[in-house]
């Protein structure tokens, strides 16, 4: 996972270049464990 500044202050999370969360699209920050659960789904954990 890489952390980098977003465009226009956006908060987006990518895993292997795939967007897994976007504050801009959802108009909210992720809930507790939301990002971790999505990563687990994508890597088959």
C-alpha positions in Angstrom: 0.0 0.0 0.0 1.2 3.5 -0.8 0.3 6.7 0.9 0.4 9.8 -1.4 -1.3 13.2 -1.4 -4.6 13.2 -3.2 -5.9 15.6 -5.8 -7.7 18.7 -4.5 -7.6 17.4 -0.9 -9.3 14.1 -1.6 -8.8 11.0 0.6 -8.5 7.9 -1.5 -7.0 4.5 -0.8 -5.5 2.2 -3.4 -4.3 -1.3 -3.2 -2.2 -2.5 -6.2 -3.5 0.5 -8.2 -7.1 -0.4 -7.5 -9.2 2.2 -5.6 -10.7 0.6 -2.6 -12.1 3.7 -0.9 -12.8 7.3 -1.9 -14.0 10.0 0.4 -14.8 12.1 -2.6 -17.2 9.4 -3.9 -18.8 8.6 -0.5 -18.6 12.1 1.1 -17.3 10.5 4.3 -14.3 9.0 5.9 -14.1 5.1 6.2 -15.8 3.5 9.2 -13.6 1.6 11.7 -12.1 -1.5 10.0 -13.8 -0.7 6.6 -10.5 -0.4 4.8 -9.0 -3.5 6.5 -12.0 -5.6 5.6 -11.9 -4.5 1.9 -8.2 -5.4 1.8 -8.9 -8.8 3.3 -11.6 -9.4 0.7 -9.2 -8.5 -2.1 -6.3 -10.6 -0.9 -8.5 -13.6 0.1 -7.8 -13.4 3.8 
